């Protein structure tokens, strides 16, 4: 059930109400009985299930990832030469 936030227009009292989607919105402040205004607030967001974590992606591509590592290690773009280019200038 979602939690809605309200603020009283008279006494500025802020409160929360856990309501169903089908429930009518709160119209009166519980502290003073004046009209309230529904606030828009940031909600929590959770990604649940498979495929949302780095480890899940690694499991799906593990055979191709290991092949990519073996081929890239044999012909690395940087090479094993390292700082050999400064000695070539001499």
PyMOL commands that set and color helices and strands:
alter all, ss='L'
color gray80, all
select helices_A, chain A and resi 54-60+62-74+84-88
alter helices_A, ss='H'
color red, helices_A
select strands_A, chain A and resi 2-8+14-19+36-39
alter strands_A, ss='S'
color yellow, strands_A
deselect
rebuild
show_as cartoon
